[in-house]
Amino acid sequence: MLSTVSTMGPSKPSMQELYAGPADWEAQRETITRLYLHEKRSLQEVMELMALDHCFFATCDPRSGQDQSATGSC
């Protein structure tokens, strides 16, 4: 009997699935506050540092100036 082996590995999560949710925001609040308010880094710098150093992905809605979580929209 021949068995078939799937060449399709586990699917990669979409970017929407990688975006930070409310619990992620709360867990990283102190770090984000320190970088943005105390170290005076730009929003773009904070977003890049959080992505690289903490695997924390967020979007920014330029119309409102508010960061958006996974449930937000751009």
N, CA, C and O atoms as a Tripos MOL2 file, in Angstrom:
@<TRIPOS>MOLECULE
protein
  296   295    74     0     0
PROTEIN
NO_CHARGES

@<TRIPOS>ATOM
      1 N           0.8350   -1.1630    0.0000 N.3       1 MET1
      2 CA          0.0000    0.0000    0.0000 C.3       1 MET1
      3 C           0.8900    1.2400    0.0000 C.2       1 MET1
      4 O           1.8420    1.3330    0.7750 O.2       1 MET1
      5 N           0.5740    2.1790   -0.8670 N.am      2 LEU2
      6 CA          1.3270    3.4170   -0.9460 C.3       2 LEU2
      7 C           0.6720    4.4720   -0.0780 C.2       2 LEU2
      8 O          -0.5490    4.6240   -0.0640 O.2       2 LEU2
      9 N           1.4930    5.1840    0.6320 N.am      3 SER3
     10 CA          0.9500    6.2910    1.4050 C.3       3 SER3
     11 C           1.4060    7.5890    0.7560 C.2       3 SER3
     12 O           2.5100    7.6700    0.2170 O.2       3 SER3
     13 N           0.5720    8.5760    0.8100 N.am      4 THR4
     14 CA          0.9380    9.8570    0.2230 C.3       4 THR4
     15 C           1.4950   10.7570    1.3130 C.2       4 THR4
     16 O           1.0010   10.7870    2.4400 O.2       4 THR4
     17 N           2.5170   11.4730    0.9530 N.am      5 VAL5
     18 CA          3.1450   12.4060    1.8790 C.3       5 VAL5
     19 C           2.9130   13.8030    1.3290 C.2       5 VAL5
     20 O           3.2340   14.0900    0.1760 O.2       5 VAL5
     21 N           2.3770   14.6290    2.1290 N.am      6 SER6
     22 CA          2.1160   15.9920    1.6960 C.3       6 SER6
     23 C           3.4180   16.7770    1.6410 C.2       6 SER6
     24 O           4.2060   16.7580    2.5870 O.2       6 SER6
     25 N           3.6360   17.4580    0.5390 N.am      7 THR7
     26 CA          4.8070   18.3170    0.4270 C.3       7 THR7
     27 C           4.5070   19.7080    0.9460 C.2       7 THR7
     28 O           5.3830   20.5690    1.0240 O.2       7 THR7
     29 N           3.2650   19.9030    1.2920 N.am      8 MET8
     30 CA          2.8730   21.1910    1.8450 C.3       8 MET8
     31 C           3.1370   21.1560    3.3510 C.2       8 MET8
     32 O           2.4730   20.4220    4.0820 O.2       8 MET8
     33 N           4.0870   21.9320    3.8030 N.am      9 GLY9
     34 CA          4.3930   21.9930    5.2270 C.3       9 GLY9
     35 C           3.3220   22.7770    5.9560 C.2       9 GLY9
     36 O           2.3050   23.1490    5.3710 O.2       9 GLY9
     37 N           3.5530   23.0230    7.2210 N.am     10 PRO10
     38 CA          2.5920   23.8250    7.9720 C.3      10 PRO10
     39 C           2.4530   25.1990    7.3200 C.2      10 PRO10
     40 O           3.4360   25.7810    6.8620 O.2      10 PRO10
     41 N           1.2480   25.6980    7.2830 N.am     11 SER11
     42 CA          1.0400   26.9920    6.6260 C.3      11 SER11
     43 C           1.6090   28.1060    7.4940 C.2      11 SER11
     44 O           1.5920   28.0380    8.7230 O.2      11 SER11
     45 N           2.1090   29.1240    6.8230 N.am     12 LYS12
     46 CA          2.6420   30.2810    7.5240 C.3      12 LYS12
     47 C           1.4820   31.1690    7.9490 C.2      12 LYS12
     48 O           0.4920   31.2940    7.2280 O.2      12 LYS12
     49 N           1.6050   31.7860    9.1190 N.am     13 PRO13
     50 CA          0.5300   32.6940    9.5430 C.3      13 PRO13
     51 C           0.5270   33.9390    8.6570 C.2      13 PRO13
     52 O           1.5780   34.3790    8.1900 O.2      13 PRO13
     53 N          -0.6370   34.4900    8.4340 N.am     14 SER14
     54 CA         -0.7330   35.7270    7.6620 C.3      14 SER14
     55 C          -0.2600   36.8810    8.5380 C.2      14 SER14
     56 O          -0.1440   36.7390    9.7550 O.2      14 SER14
     57 N           0.0100   38.0220    7.9110 N.am     15 MET15
     58 CA          0.4300   39.1870    8.6880 C.3      15 MET15
     59 C          -0.6690   39.5940    9.6710 C.2      15 MET15
     60 O          -0.3790   40.0240   10.7880 O.2      15 MET15
     61 N          -1.9270   39.4580    9.2570 N.am     16 GLN16
     62 CA         -3.0320   39.8080   10.1590 C.3      16 GLN16
     63 C          -2.9690   38.9590   11.4280 C.2      16 GLN16
     64 O          -3.2600   39.4490   12.5190 O.2      16 GLN16
     65 N          -2.5930   37.6990   11.2890 N.am     17 GLU17
     66 CA         -2.4930   36.8130   12.4530 C.3      17 GLU17
     67 C          -1.2900   37.1520   13.3210 C.2      17 GLU17
     68 O          -1.2740   36.8340   14.5100 O.2      17 GLU17
     69 N          -0.2760   37.8000   12.7340 N.am     18 LEU18
     70 CA          0.9190   38.1570   13.4860 C.3      18 LEU18
     71 C           0.7730   39.4800   14.2460 C.2      18 LEU18
     72 O           1.5250   39.7390   15.1850 O.2      18 LEU18
     73 N          -0.1860   40.3160   13.8460 N.am     19 TYR19
     74 CA         -0.3520   41.6040   14.5030 C.3      19 TYR19
     75 C          -0.6380   41.4220   15.9880 C.2      19 TYR19
     76 O          -1.2800   40.4580   16.4050 O.2      19 TYR19
     77 N          -0.1510   42.3580   16.7600 N.am     20 ALA20
     78 CA         -0.3260   42.3180   18.2090 C.3      20 ALA20
     79 C          -1.7940   42.4730   18.5870 C.2      20 ALA20
     80 O          -2.5030   43.3250   18.0500 O.2      20 ALA20
     81 N          -2.2330   41.6450   19.5110 N.am     21 GLY21
     82 CA         -3.5820   41.7370   20.0530 C.3      21 GLY21
     83 C          -3.5600   42.5120   21.3580 C.2      21 GLY21
     84 O          -2.4900   42.9190   21.8110 O.2      21 GLY21
     85 N          -4.7030   42.7220   21.9670 N.am     22 PRO22
     86 CA         -4.7870   43.5020   23.2080 C.3      22 PRO22
     87 C          -3.8700   42.9830   24.3250 C.2      22 PRO22
     88 O          -3.2510   43.7800   25.0290 O.2      22 PRO22
     89 N          -3.7780   41.6760   24.4910 N.am     23 ALA23
     90 CA         -2.9070   41.1330   25.5430 C.3      23 ALA23
     91 C          -1.4330   41.4080   25.2330 C.2      23 ALA23
     92 O          -0.6380   41.6480   26.1410 O.2      23 ALA23
     93 N          -1.0760   41.3730   23.9510 N.am     24 ASP24
     94 CA          0.3050   41.6690   23.5500 C.3      24 ASP24
     95 C           0.6570   43.1220   23.8520 C.2      24 ASP24
     96 O           1.7470   43.4260   24.3380 O.2      24 ASP24
     97 N          -0.2970   44.0190   23.5510 N.am     25 TRP25
     98 CA         -0.0680   45.4390   23.8340 C.3      25 TRP25
     99 C           0.1770   45.6540   25.3240 C.2      25 TRP25
    100 O           1.1000   46.3690   25.7150 O.2      25 TRP25
    101 N          -0.6510   45.0360   26.1410 N.am     26 GLU26
    102 CA         -0.5220   45.2150   27.5860 C.3      26 GLU26
    103 C           0.8240   44.6770   28.0810 C.2      26 GLU26
    104 O           1.4700   45.2970   28.9260 O.2      26 GLU26
    105 N           1.2390   43.5390   27.5610 N.am     27 ALA27
    106 CA          2.5120   42.9310   27.9730 C.3      27 ALA27
    107 C           3.7120   43.7980   27.5770 C.2      27 ALA27
    108 O           4.7450   43.7580   28.2460 O.2      27 ALA27
    109 N           3.5890   44.5710   26.5100 N.am     28 GLN28
    110 CA          4.7080   45.3820   26.0230 C.3      28 GLN28
    111 C           4.5660   46.8710   26.3380 C.2      28 GLN28
    112 O           5.3890   47.6810   25.9110 O.2      28 GLN28
    113 N           3.5300   47.2260   27.0790 N.am     29 ARG29
    114 CA          3.2560   48.6420   27.3660 C.3      29 ARG29
    115 C           4.4650   49.3860   27.9340 C.2      29 ARG29
    116 O           4.7830   50.4800   27.4690 O.2      29 ARG29
    117 N           5.1350   48.8190   28.9180 N.am     30 GLU30
    118 CA          6.2720   49.5060   29.5440 C.3      30 GLU30
    119 C           7.4030   49.7340   28.5550 C.2      30 GLU30
    120 O           8.0060   50.8070   28.5390 O.2      30 GLU30
    121 N           7.6940   48.7400   27.7330 N.am     31 THR31
    122 CA          8.7730   48.8710   26.7520 C.3      31 THR31
    123 C           8.4410   49.9410   25.7180 C.2      31 THR31
    124 O           9.2850   50.7720   25.3860 O.2      31 THR31
    125 N           7.2150   49.9190   25.2130 N.am     32 ILE32
    126 CA          6.8030   50.9040   24.2070 C.3      32 ILE32
    127 C           6.8390   52.3070   24.8070 C.2      32 ILE32
    128 O           7.3100   53.2470   24.1670 O.2      32 ILE32
    129 N           6.3450   52.4450   26.0230 N.am     33 THR33
    130 CA          6.3510   53.7440   26.6950 C.3      33 THR33
    131 C           7.7720   54.2530   26.8860 C.2      33 THR33
    132 O           8.0590   55.4240   26.6360 O.2      33 THR33
    133 N           8.6530   53.3760   27.3240 N.am     34 ARG34
    134 CA         10.0570   53.7800   27.5270 C.3      34 ARG34
    135 C          10.6860   54.2540   26.2270 C.2      34 ARG34
    136 O          11.3120   55.3130   26.1870 O.2      34 ARG34
    137 N          10.5230   53.4800   25.1700 N.am     35 LEU35
    138 CA         11.1360   53.8390   23.8870 C.3      35 LEU35
    139 C          10.5830   55.1520   23.3360 C.2      35 LEU35
    140 O          11.3420   56.0110   22.8850 O.2      35 LEU35
    141 N           9.2640   55.3030   23.3760 N.am     36 TYR36
    142 CA          8.6280   56.4530   22.7420 C.3      36 TYR36
    143 C           8.6900   57.7220   23.5950 C.2      36 TYR36
    144 O           9.0730   58.7840   23.1040 O.2      36 TYR36
    145 N           8.3190   57.6130   24.8440 N.am     37 LEU37
    146 CA          8.2590   58.8050   25.6920 C.3      37 LEU37
    147 C           9.5790   59.1690   26.3520 C.2      37 LEU37
    148 O           9.9720   60.3350   26.3620 O.2      37 LEU37
    149 N          10.2600   58.1750   26.9010 N.am     38 HIS38
    150 CA         11.4700   58.4640   27.6680 C.3      38 HIS38
    151 C          12.7170   58.5570   26.7990 C.2      38 HIS38
    152 O          13.5840   59.3970   27.0440 O.2      38 HIS38
    153 N          12.8130   57.7000   25.7860 N.am     39 GLU39
    154 CA         13.9760   57.7400   24.8890 C.3      39 GLU39
    155 C          13.7330   58.6200   23.6690 C.2      39 GLU39
    156 O          14.6290   58.8050   22.8450 O.2      39 GLU39
    157 N          12.5200   59.1630   23.5530 N.am     40 LYS40
    158 CA         12.1500   60.0950   22.4790 C.3      40 LYS40
    159 C          12.3970   59.5230   21.0800 C.2      40 LYS40
    160 O          12.8080   60.2450   20.1720 O.2      40 LYS40
    161 N          12.1430   58.2330   20.9160 N.am     41 ARG41
    162 CA         12.2890   57.6210   19.5940 C.3      41 ARG41
    163 C          11.0310   57.8930   18.7740 C.2      41 ARG41
    164 O           9.9440   58.0690   19.3260 O.2      41 ARG41
    165 N          11.1880   57.9260   17.4620 N.am     42 SER42
    166 CA         10.0250   58.1450   16.5930 C.3      42 SER42
    167 C           9.1500   56.8970   16.6050 C.2      42 SER42
    168 O           9.5940   55.8160   16.9930 O.2      42 SER42
    169 N           7.9080   57.0600   16.1770 N.am     43 LEU43
    170 CA          6.9950   55.9280   16.1090 C.3      43 LEU43
    171 C           7.5570   54.8490   15.1890 C.2      43 LEU43
    172 O           7.4670   53.6590   15.4940 O.2      43 LEU43
    173 N           8.1370   55.2640   14.0640 N.am     44 GLN44
    174 CA          8.7210   54.2970   13.1300 C.3      44 GLN44
    175 C           9.8590   53.5160   13.7940 C.2      44 GLN44
    176 O           9.9570   52.3020   13.6130 O.2      44 GLN44
    177 N          10.7180   54.1950   14.5570 N.am     45 GLU45
    178 CA         11.8010   53.5100   15.2650 C.3      45 GLU45
    179 C          11.2570   52.5150   16.2840 C.2      45 GLU45
    180 O          11.7480   51.3920   16.3940 O.2      45 GLU45
    181 N          10.2400   52.9390   17.0270 N.am     46 VAL46
    182 CA          9.6440   52.0580   18.0320 C.3      46 VAL46
    183 C           9.0760   50.8160   17.3530 C.2      46 VAL46
    184 O           9.2940   49.6960   17.8160 O.2      46 VAL46
    185 N           8.3540   51.0120   16.2620 N.am     47 MET47
    186 CA          7.7690   49.8800   15.5440 C.3      47 MET47
    187 C           8.8510   48.9210   15.0450 C.2      47 MET47
    188 O           8.6990   47.7050   15.1530 O.2      47 MET47
    189 N           9.9370   49.4620   14.5020 N.am     48 GLU48
    190 CA         11.0230   48.6170   14.0050 C.3      48 GLU48
    191 C          11.7110   47.8610   15.1380 C.2      48 GLU48
    192 O          11.9700   46.6640   15.0180 O.2      48 GLU48
    193 N          12.0070   48.5520   16.2340 N.am     49 LEU49
    194 CA         12.6560   47.9050   17.3750 C.3      49 LEU49
    195 C          11.7760   46.8190   17.9810 C.2      49 LEU49
    196 O          12.2540   45.7370   18.3240 O.2      49 LEU49
    197 N          10.4940   47.1160   18.1080 N.am     50 MET50
    198 CA          9.5780   46.1300   18.6830 C.3      50 MET50
    199 C           9.4730   44.8920   17.7890 C.2      50 MET50
    200 O           9.4000   43.7680   18.2870 O.2      50 MET50
    201 N           9.4640   45.0960   16.4860 N.am     51 ALA51
    202 CA          9.3900   43.9650   15.5560 C.3      51 ALA51
    203 C          10.6660   43.1320   15.6240 C.2      51 ALA51
    204 O          10.6030   41.9060   15.7090 O.2      51 ALA51
    205 N          11.8080   43.7850   15.5870 N.am     52 LEU52
    206 CA         13.0850   43.0670   15.5630 C.3      52 LEU52
    207 C          13.4440   42.4290   16.8970 C.2      52 LEU52
    208 O          13.8830   41.2800   16.9430 O.2      52 LEU52
    209 N          13.2600   43.1680   17.9730 N.am     53 ASP53
    210 CA         13.7100   42.6990   19.2830 C.3      53 ASP53
    211 C          12.6650   41.8960   20.0590 C.2      53 ASP53
    212 O          13.0160   41.0930   20.9230 O.2      53 ASP53
    213 N          11.3920   42.1090   19.7550 N.am     54 HIS54
    214 CA         10.3370   41.4920   20.5590 C.3      54 HIS54
    215 C           9.3060   40.7200   19.7400 C.2      54 HIS54
    216 O           8.3290   40.2150   20.2920 O.2      54 HIS54
    217 N           9.5180   40.6240   18.4180 N.am     55 CYS55
    218 CA          8.5440   39.9570   17.5300 C.3      55 CYS55
    219 C           7.1380   40.5220   17.7610 C.2      55 CYS55
    220 O           6.1530   39.7840   17.7730 O.2      55 CYS55
    221 N           7.0680   41.8190   17.9400 N.am     56 PHE56
    222 CA          5.8150   42.5340   18.2000 C.3      56 PHE56
    223 C           5.4870   43.3490   16.9640 C.2      56 PHE56
    224 O           6.1990   44.2980   16.6360 O.2      56 PHE56
    225 N           4.4110   42.9860   16.2740 N.am     57 PHE57
    226 CA          4.0510   43.6370   15.0230 C.3      57 PHE57
    227 C           2.7630   44.4210   15.1900 C.2      57 PHE57
    228 O           1.7520   43.8870   15.6460 O.2      57 PHE57
    229 N           2.8080   45.6910   14.8180 N.am     58 ALA58
    230 CA          1.6420   46.5520   14.9100 C.3      58 ALA58
    231 C           1.5870   47.4230   13.6600 C.2      58 ALA58
    232 O           2.5740   47.5630   12.9380 O.2      58 ALA58
    233 N           0.4380   47.9920   13.4240 N.am     59 THR59
    234 CA          0.2800   48.9270   12.3250 C.3      59 THR59
    235 C          -0.0800   50.2800   12.8990 C.2      59 THR59
    236 O          -0.4620   50.3920   14.0640 O.2      59 THR59
    237 N           0.0420   51.2810   12.0940 N.am     60 CYS60
    238 CA         -0.3240   52.6230   12.5140 C.3      60 CYS60
    239 C          -1.2940   53.1960   11.5020 C.2      60 CYS60
    240 O          -1.0620   53.1220   10.2950 O.2      60 CYS60
    241 N          -2.3710   53.7620   11.9900 N.am     61 ASP61
    242 CA         -3.3480   54.4070   11.1340 C.3      61 ASP61
    243 C          -2.9760   55.8920   11.0510 C.2      61 ASP61
    244 O          -3.2000   56.6350   12.0060 O.2      61 ASP61
    245 N          -2.4160   56.3290    9.9290 N.am     62 PRO62
    246 CA         -1.9540   57.7230    9.8410 C.3      62 PRO62
    247 C          -3.0850   58.7370    9.9220 C.2      62 PRO62
    248 O          -2.8380   59.9050   10.2240 O.2      62 PRO62
    249 N          -4.3160   58.3210    9.6610 N.am     63 ARG63
    250 CA         -5.4520   59.2390    9.7330 C.3      63 ARG63
    251 C          -5.7870   59.6070   11.1600 C.2      63 ARG63
    252 O          -6.2520   60.7160   11.4240 O.2      63 ARG63
    253 N          -5.5530   58.6780   12.0970 N.am     64 SER64
    254 CA         -5.9450   58.9480   13.4790 C.3      64 SER64
    255 C          -4.7530   59.1210   14.4060 C.2      64 SER64
    256 O          -4.8940   59.6260   15.5190 O.2      64 SER64
    257 N          -3.5780   58.7030   13.9450 N.am     65 GLY65
    258 CA         -2.4110   58.7650   14.8160 C.3      65 GLY65
    259 C          -2.4050   57.6770   15.8640 C.2      65 GLY65
    260 O          -1.5620   57.6910   16.7610 O.2      65 GLY65
    261 N          -3.3300   56.7290   15.7730 N.am     66 GLN66
    262 CA         -3.4460   55.6640   16.7610 C.3      66 GLN66
    263 C          -2.8400   54.3820   16.2210 C.2      66 GLN66
    264 O          -2.9880   54.0700   15.0390 O.2      66 GLN66
    265 N          -2.1640   53.6430   17.0760 N.am     67 ASP67
    266 CA         -1.6870   52.3160   16.7180 C.3      67 ASP67
    267 C          -2.8910   51.3970   16.6330 C.2      67 ASP67
    268 O          -3.8750   51.5870   17.3470 O.2      67 ASP67
    269 N          -2.8160   50.4090   15.7680 N.am     68 GLN68
    270 CA         -3.9270   49.4830   15.5910 C.3      68 GLN68
    271 C          -3.4900   48.0840   15.9950 C.2      68 GLN68
    272 O          -2.3910   47.6510   15.6480 O.2      68 GLN68
    273 N          -4.3290   47.3860   16.7140 N.am     69 SER69
    274 CA         -4.0650   46.0050   17.0710 C.3      69 SER69
    275 C          -4.5980   45.1140   15.9670 C.2      69 SER69
    276 O          -5.0060   45.5970   14.9110 O.2      69 SER69
    277 N          -4.5950   43.8230   16.2100 N.am     70 ALA70
    278 CA         -5.0590   42.8640   15.2090 C.3      70 ALA70
    279 C          -6.5030   43.1220   14.8140 C.2      70 ALA70
    280 O          -6.9000   42.7860   13.6980 O.2      70 ALA70
    281 N          -7.2800   43.6940   15.6780 N.am     71 THR71
    282 CA         -8.6800   43.9390   15.3480 C.3      71 THR71
    283 C          -8.8830   45.3030   14.7100 C.2      71 THR71
    284 O          -9.9920   45.6240   14.2830 O.2      71 THR71
    285 N          -7.8340   46.1080   14.6390 N.am     72 GLY72
    286 CA         -7.9640   47.4210   14.0360 C.3      72 GLY72
    287 C          -7.9410   47.3480   12.5290 C.2      72 GLY72
    288 O          -7.6870   46.2900   11.9540 O.2      72 GLY72
    289 N          -8.2010   48.4550   11.8960 N.am     73 SER73
    290 CA         -8.1570   48.5050   10.4400 C.3      73 SER73
    291 C          -7.3870   49.7240    9.9910 C.2      73 SER73
    292 O          -7.3230   50.7260   10.7030 O.2      73 SER73
    293 N          -6.8090   49.6400    8.8290 N.am     74 CYS74
    294 CA         -6.0560   50.7570    8.2600 C.3      74 CYS74
    295 C          -6.7640   51.3070    7.0640 C.2      74 CYS74
    296 O          -6.2830   52.2570    6.4450 O.2      74 CYS74
@<TRIPOS>BOND
     1     1     2 1
     2     2     3 1
     3     3     4 2
     4     3     5 am
     5     5     6 1
     6     6     7 1
     7     7     8 2
     8     7     9 am
     9     9    10 1
    10    10    11 1
    11    11    12 2
    12    11    13 am
    13    13    14 1
    14    14    15 1
    15    15    16 2
    16    15    17 am
    17    17    18 1
    18    18    19 1
    19    19    20 2
    20    19    21 am
    21    21    22 1
    22    22    23 1
    23    23    24 2
    24    23    25 am
    25    25    26 1
    26    26    27 1
    27    27    28 2
    28    27    29 am
    29    29    30 1
    30    30    31 1
    31    31    32 2
    32    31    33 am
    33    33    34 1
    34    34    35 1
    35    35    36 2
    36    35    37 am
    37    37    38 1
    38    38    39 1
    39    39    40 2
    40    39    41 am
    41    41    42 1
    42    42    43 1
    43    43    44 2
    44    43    45 am
    45    45    46 1
    46    46    47 1
    47    47    48 2
    48    47    49 am
    49    49    50 1
    50    50    51 1
    51    51    52 2
    52    51    53 am
    53    53    54 1
    54    54    55 1
    55    55    56 2
    56    55    57 am
    57    57    58 1
    58    58    59 1
    59    59    60 2
    60    59    61 am
    61    61    62 1
    62    62    63 1
    63    63    64 2
    64    63    65 am
    65    65    66 1
    66    66    67 1
    67    67    68 2
    68    67    69 am
    69    69    70 1
    70    70    71 1
    71    71    72 2
    72    71    73 am
    73    73    74 1
    74    74    75 1
    75    75    76 2
    76    75    77 am
    77    77    78 1
    78    78    79 1
    79    79    80 2
    80    79    81 am
    81    81    82 1
    82    82    83 1
    83    83    84 2
    84    83    85 am
    85    85    86 1
    86    86    87 1
    87    87    88 2
    88    87    89 am
    89    89    90 1
    90    90    91 1
    91    91    92 2
    92    91    93 am
    93    93    94 1
    94    94    95 1
    95    95    96 2
    96    95    97 am
    97    97    98 1
    98    98    99 1
    99    99   100 2
   100    99   101 am
   101   101   102 1
   102   102   103 1
   103   103   104 2
   104   103   105 am
   105   105   106 1
   106   106   107 1
   107   107   108 2
   108   107   109 am
   109   109   110 1
   110   110   111 1
   111   111   112 2
   112   111   113 am
   113   113   114 1
   114   114   115 1
   115   115   116 2
   116   115   117 am
   117   117   118 1
   118   118   119 1
   119   119   120 2
   120   119   121 am
   121   121   122 1
   122   122   123 1
   123   123   124 2
   124   123   125 am
   125   125   126 1
   126   126   127 1
   127   127   128 2
   128   127   129 am
   129   129   130 1
   130   130   131 1
   131   131   132 2
   132   131   133 am
   133   133   134 1
   134   134   135 1
   135   135   136 2
   136   135   137 am
   137   137   138 1
   138   138   139 1
   139   139   140 2
   140   139   141 am
   141   141   142 1
   142   142   143 1
   143   143   144 2
   144   143   145 am
   145   145   146 1
   146   146   147 1
   147   147   148 2
   148   147   149 am
   149   149   150 1
   150   150   151 1
   151   151   152 2
   152   151   153 am
   153   153   154 1
   154   154   155 1
   155   155   156 2
   156   155   157 am
   157   157   158 1
   158   158   159 1
   159   159   160 2
   160   159   161 am
   161   161   162 1
   162   162   163 1
   163   163   164 2
   164   163   165 am
   165   165   166 1
   166   166   167 1
   167   167   168 2
   168   167   169 am
   169   169   170 1
   170   170   171 1
   171   171   172 2
   172   171   173 am
   173   173   174 1
   174   174   175 1
   175   175   176 2
   176   175   177 am
   177   177   178 1
   178   178   179 1
   179   179   180 2
   180   179   181 am
   181   181   182 1
   182   182   183 1
   183   183   184 2
   184   183   185 am
   185   185   186 1
   186   186   187 1
   187   187   188 2
   188   187   189 am
   189   189   190 1
   190   190   191 1
   191   191   192 2
   192   191   193 am
   193   193   194 1
   194   194   195 1
   195   195   196 2
   196   195   197 am
   197   197   198 1
   198   198   199 1
   199   199   200 2
   200   199   201 am
   201   201   202 1
   202   202   203 1
   203   203   204 2
   204   203   205 am
   205   205   206 1
   206   206   207 1
   207   207   208 2
   208   207   209 am
   209   209   210 1
   210   210   211 1
   211   211   212 2
   212   211   213 am
   213   213   214 1
   214   214   215 1
   215   215   216 2
   216   215   217 am
   217   217   218 1
   218   218   219 1
   219   219   220 2
   220   219   221 am
   221   221   222 1
   222   222   223 1
   223   223   224 2
   224   223   225 am
   225   225   226 1
   226   226   227 1
   227   227   228 2
   228   227   229 am
   229   229   230 1
   230   230   231 1
   231   231   232 2
   232   231   233 am
   233   233   234 1
   234   234   235 1
   235   235   236 2
   236   235   237 am
   237   237   238 1
   238   238   239 1
   239   239   240 2
   240   239   241 am
   241   241   242 1
   242   242   243 1
   243   243   244 2
   244   243   245 am
   245   245   246 1
   246   246   247 1
   247   247   248 2
   248   247   249 am
   249   249   250 1
   250   250   251 1
   251   251   252 2
   252   251   253 am
   253   253   254 1
   254   254   255 1
   255   255   256 2
   256   255   257 am
   257   257   258 1
   258   258   259 1
   259   259   260 2
   260   259   261 am
   261   261   262 1
   262   262   263 1
   263   263   264 2
   264   263   265 am
   265   265   266 1
   266   266   267 1
   267   267   268 2
   268   267   269 am
   269   269   270 1
   270   270   271 1
   271   271   272 2
   272   271   273 am
   273   273   274 1
   274   274   275 1
   275   275   276 2
   276   275   277 am
   277   277   278 1
   278   278   279 1
   279   279   280 2
   280   279   281 am
   281   281   282 1
   282   282   283 1
   283   283   284 2
   284   283   285 am
   285   285   286 1
   286   286   287 1
   287   287   288 2
   288   287   289 am
   289   289   290 1
   290   290   291 1
   291   291   292 2
   292   291   293 am
   293   293   294 1
   294   294   295 1
   295   295   296 2
@<TRIPOS>SUBSTRUCTURE
     1 MET1         2 RESIDUE 1 A MET
     2 LEU2         6 RESIDUE 1 A LEU
     3 SER3        10 RESIDUE 1 A SER
     4 THR4        14 RESIDUE 1 A THR
     5 VAL5        18 RESIDUE 1 A VAL
     6 SER6        22 RESIDUE 1 A SER
     7 THR7        26 RESIDUE 1 A THR
     8 MET8        30 RESIDUE 1 A MET
     9 GLY9        34 RESIDUE 1 A GLY
    10 PRO10       38 RESIDUE 1 A PRO
    11 SER11       42 RESIDUE 1 A SER
    12 LYS12       46 RESIDUE 1 A LYS
    13 PRO13       50 RESIDUE 1 A PRO
    14 SER14       54 RESIDUE 1 A SER
    15 MET15       58 RESIDUE 1 A MET
    16 GLN16       62 RESIDUE 1 A GLN
    17 GLU17       66 RESIDUE 1 A GLU
    18 LEU18       70 RESIDUE 1 A LEU
    19 TYR19       74 RESIDUE 1 A TYR
    20 ALA20       78 RESIDUE 1 A ALA
    21 GLY21       82 RESIDUE 1 A GLY
    22 PRO22       86 RESIDUE 1 A PRO
    23 ALA23       90 RESIDUE 1 A ALA
    24 ASP24       94 RESIDUE 1 A ASP
    25 TRP25       98 RESIDUE 1 A TRP
    26 GLU26      102 RESIDUE 1 A GLU
    27 ALA27      106 RESIDUE 1 A ALA
    28 GLN28      110 RESIDUE 1 A GLN
    29 ARG29      114 RESIDUE 1 A ARG
    30 GLU30      118 RESIDUE 1 A GLU
    31 THR31      122 RESIDUE 1 A THR
    32 ILE32      126 RESIDUE 1 A ILE
    33 THR33      130 RESIDUE 1 A THR
    34 ARG34      134 RESIDUE 1 A ARG
    35 LEU35      138 RESIDUE 1 A LEU
    36 TYR36      142 RESIDUE 1 A TYR
    37 LEU37      146 RESIDUE 1 A LEU
    38 HIS38      150 RESIDUE 1 A HIS
    39 GLU39      154 RESIDUE 1 A GLU
    40 LYS40      158 RESIDUE 1 A LYS
    41 ARG41      162 RESIDUE 1 A ARG
    42 SER42      166 RESIDUE 1 A SER
    43 LEU43      170 RESIDUE 1 A LEU
    44 GLN44      174 RESIDUE 1 A GLN
    45 GLU45      178 RESIDUE 1 A GLU
    46 VAL46      182 RESIDUE 1 A VAL
    47 MET47      186 RESIDUE 1 A MET
    48 GLU48      190 RESIDUE 1 A GLU
    49 LEU49      194 RESIDUE 1 A LEU
    50 MET50      198 RESIDUE 1 A MET
    51 ALA51      202 RESIDUE 1 A ALA
    52 LEU52      206 RESIDUE 1 A LEU
    53 ASP53      210 RESIDUE 1 A ASP
    54 HIS54      214 RESIDUE 1 A HIS
    55 CYS55      218 RESIDUE 1 A CYS
    56 PHE56      222 RESIDUE 1 A PHE
    57 PHE57      226 RESIDUE 1 A PHE
    58 ALA58      230 RESIDUE 1 A ALA
    59 THR59      234 RESIDUE 1 A THR
    60 CYS60      238 RESIDUE 1 A CYS
    61 ASP61      242 RESIDUE 1 A ASP
    62 PRO62      246 RESIDUE 1 A PRO
    63 ARG63      250 RESIDUE 1 A ARG
    64 SER64      254 RESIDUE 1 A SER
    65 GLY65      258 RESIDUE 1 A GLY
    66 GLN66      262 RESIDUE 1 A GLN
    67 ASP67      266 RESIDUE 1 A ASP
    68 GLN68      270 RESIDUE 1 A GLN
    69 SER69      274 RESIDUE 1 A SER
    70 ALA70      278 RESIDUE 1 A ALA
    71 THR71      282 RESIDUE 1 A THR
    72 GLY72      286 RESIDUE 1 A GLY
    73 SER73      290 RESIDUE 1 A SER
    74 CYS74      294 RESIDUE 1 A CYS
